[in-house]
């Protein structure tokens, strides 16, 4: 097992490109894709590679774990991303191949990642870890053992990974009632959508936003054309955000309907519209999202055409986020 450290987005993306599935690994690829070819990714720490010679790490970095079977053959088995978003530090994001492929090596993979992070980061930086269910559990055990930081008894998030492609997108006439409108959010919507972003964050419990920070988030998404709205009688009822974009994949990361307008089908029409637009107009090969295992909205997503990974795929169907006590919480 070999671990390599990548302190620029360009280095990370060029290294993993031939080996990693873009859709299932969206959580570890997207931030690097956003940094690619920008000065934010160019922090240089003397050109050192691998785990050696690194006395400190940049704000954004990636670890790749490789398994070598012979001199000419290697396979990527896991990725860890330590990145900072618009609103602060993100969780440690993890991606791995299917559990069956890692059964004997899972603990070793987790130990290698933990060893690097524990020796280079303030332990309070690791406020949570999110990713494939099996690897997150292995990481949590290894982190506790190495640092003494305990995890909260209940997971922050337990969800299913779902994907929609042009082949799974269900047929629809795209009907929108005459008094309704679906469109991209504009600057004039900022006050309303900021309030909706704040309410959405409250639902997560673990990552609330102040009114000012919610306004910053909404303004950022509007300026980057990432936020869509559903209007009924000229009132915004629902929002849908599309972020974490890579070359061929985009993620739906925020779907929210104001309580007074729920159970009218607004969110389903909005998500269907956005998904179709991404696949047909933007020519993305996949739209991905996470749906809580106990979230009733999953049935809505499935009606649109979102599906869990096939049993024979290399993608683990469930993801987990575990939080750690006594840390400095970021946001995502």
ABEGO torsion letter per residue (X at the ends): XBBBBBABAAAAAAAAAAABBAAAAAAAAAAAAAABGBAAAABBAGGBBEABGBABBBABBBBBBBBBABAABBBBABBBBBBBBAAEBBBBBBBBBBAAAAAAAAAAAAAAAAAAAAAABBAAABABBBEBAAAAAAAAAAAAAAAGBBBBABBABBBBBBBBBAAABBBBAGBBBAABBBBBBBAAAAAAAAAAAAAAAAAAGABBBBAAAAAAAAAAAAAAGABBBBBBGGBBABBBBBBGBBAABBBBABBBBBAAABGAGAAAAAAAAAAAAAAAAAGBABBBBBBBAABAAAAAAAAAGBBBBBAABABBABBBBBBBBGBBBBBX
